[in-house]
Amino acid sequence: MGKFADKSPNPAGREKSAGWASPGIAMQLNLRIKINGSVGALLTVSGQQNKQRAESISDNLKQSGYYPPTAIFDMHSESWKIGKILLGGYYSVPLSRDKKWSLEGNATAGILKTSIPGYSYTYADGNSRVAGSMVKQNLPLSFCYQVGAIVNWKFEKSIHAVVGLNYAYAAPVYKYRLYTDFPSNTTYVDYKTKFPLGTIGLMAGIGLDF
């Protein structure tokens, strides 16, 4: 969602960069430790993968000025791969008298690690084909927070089904140097670009009580 899914081009020097991300898949592991009847501590470890939109990369290349606007690209895009480790707490309230149904709200914060995905392409230039690529760029660890709501259905003594919704956000910063006098490469400008990674996740799974 937001800039993470934005399809607009990313010119050099832009303060916030579009992620060109498509809907993806994620896996999440929650470890909960109950403090009292309703309140507990929560550790979340998760990973997700979101494919970059190839058409957005093509549009960005066309608007860079290095390629003709009529160029047709054969594009291969890689995926965002994001990992998070978060720590926080939860608050749970029963939804039924037998307490088999409950609603839980949670909030966590921690670190996120990812890289800007790479891509490769070819395009026709007269009677020849030109190839190019961009390797993935590692981003530094960044602060991340996540809030969510979960409905639990306890259908066995120590087993419960889980459905939920969460929102997570981080904004890692990519620092790079752009030379303005290619090919001599003696004059340059340093840039900082944020990648706002806001995601909404729908989840379903199984919980075990120990």
Secondary structure by P-SEA (a helix, b strand, c coil): cccccccccccccccccccccccccbbbbbbbbbcccccbbbbbbbcccccccaaaaaaaaaaccccccccccbbbbbbbbbbbbbbbcbbbbbcccccccccccccbbbbbbbcccccccccccccbbbbccccbbbbcbbbbbbbbbbbbbbccccbbbbbbcbbbbbbbbbbbcccccccccccbbbbbbbbcbbbbbbbccccccc
